[in-house]
Amino acid sequence: MGETFDYLKVFAGLPFAMRRFLQRPLTLDDAKRVVCERIQRREQNFLRSVEKNIYEYPRSPYLALLQLAGCELGDVRALVKDRGVEGTLRVLREAGVYITFEEFKGRKPLVRNGKTISIQPRDFDNPFAPRHFMVESGGSTGSGTNVGANLDYLAENAAHLILLLDTHQVRGIPTAVGVPILPGGGISFILQRSYLREATQRWYSLIGWRDTKRWLKYDLATLYILFWSNVFGGGVPMPTTIQPTEADKIARWMYEMLQREGRCLLFTSASLALRTCIAAEQAGLDLTGATVRVGGEPVTAAKVAAMERVGVRVFSGYGMVEAGGIGLGCAQPLGADDVHLSSDTFALITHPHRVESIGMTVPAFNLTTLMDTAPKVMLNFQSDDYGIVEERRCGCPLEAYGFTTHLREIRSYSKMLGEAVTLIGNEMLRILEDVLPARFGGTPLDYQLLEAEDEQGLTRLYLVIHPRIEIADEQQVIDAMLDGMRASSPTADAARAMWQHAQTIRIKRAEPQITARGKFSPLRKE
């Protein structure tokens, strides 16, 4: 009851906030000025955020870490003056001032120098940022993380969106968006488009009404946000629920727009974009003139090549529900997922991280928020992602705004990504090691989840089962796995709905593989 009351209280102020949000749209010139000013004041913004959101907030886990490191606010100021933002973050990281993904989610205790610090996911909430509506991140180890979205932060980050649209020359053209309804965070992006007066003609959602256990809560919240947005001129369309197998509906809409307008834009996940292009190819539809912005899961060269076969132009993005957009798709990319770091609002360093399950060390991303309106406070947050981080002159218009840091070949070392739903390993470990052996026999060593691309480039999850396990009906194993997801968090249930509709999970009868060092990992990638 208390959770429901808090949820309703958050939404109570939405009408007033929505009215303010949509009153004055951001222009391209405004966006250029705002980004330029933030780049120039980057160090000051970082220090202001640290002072306000950490040193002036006694419950901040970062404050406890800084105190353990013997670092006062004056020390941070001196470091920034001497070494800049990134140099300061590296010094703090070596001193133990960082948060891992599992700690951030509240799934592991925070232990430094032999001292355990009690934390909850809400401890990382920005205590001074308003919450206008609630979304949920893609993690599903026990429960997803609630994120209080605020329209002030969406407005501040809308500058990135309009610069991105201008860079790729896709402003003011027919646009479809393929993102889930709540609890997914895609509605934030649609509202940003409304703030910029960029119309969204179609909204396609792979999660339908009443698809999840808490459908009443989330479906009504989606409709409530839509109502007040449209009252104040947002022009947000009603979501059209589709199955992944119905991607031809998106393809035909794109084809119709191309015939009428000559151009169109699709914002969606890499998987749904690929399904749309495959459907277009099978229907003989030429989508030349269309642009597709993809994200939400790894963007591979194979996926992009398959999409380009029908004539679309593809660029990528990088972000997370807790932080919003982090990387803007480069117009002169070195690879399929090459993005510019939004360095006016984020700082990012890498730190070597040993992944024991695969026997290798990766350059793990450590992310820091620079704006004091960010919904979650991050100071060297190790996000489970890694990749190449480099300073490079590319000649892309985004470079002229000061975005010279590039991220590419972005992967996750402990997540499995498919159909734009992030599934964290611990949830699947419970199913693989407990649920399935109890139901069908064998041991935890007889079951393994493999992520790989199929012959069409679609991301598939293969449940590898040792041949010695006698199973009369393989569909029963898939059903048991999906039921296990349904029984956990709302986000896991949403993932279950999408995977069930998409038939993402397949059975593979083979002996689960071990690493070169003889270690067994229940979760494996090809």
Protein Blocks (a to p, Z undefined) as FASTA:
>chain_A
ZZmmmmmmmmmmmmmmmmmmmmpccdfklmmmmmmmmmmmmmmmmmmmmmmmmmmmmklm
klmmmmmnopafklmmmmmmmnojmlmmmmmmmnopacdfklmnopaccdeehiacdddf
klmpcfkbccfbdcddfbfghiacdddddfklmmmmmmmmmmmmmmnopghiacdddddd
dfbfklmmmmmmmmnopacfbdcdfbdghkamklmmmmmmmmmmmmmmmmnonopacddd
ddfklmmmmmmmmmmmmmmnopacddddfklmmmmmmmmmmnopafehiacddehiacdf
klmmmmmmnopacddddddfklopfbdcdfbdfbfklccddfklbccdddddddfknopa
cdddddddfbfkbfbdcehiaehiacddddddehiaklmnopabccehiacfkbcceehi
acdfklmmmmmmmmmmmmngpjfklgccdddddfkopacddddddfklccfblmlmmmmm
mmmmmmmcfklmmmmmmmmmnomaccddddddddfkopacfbdcZZ
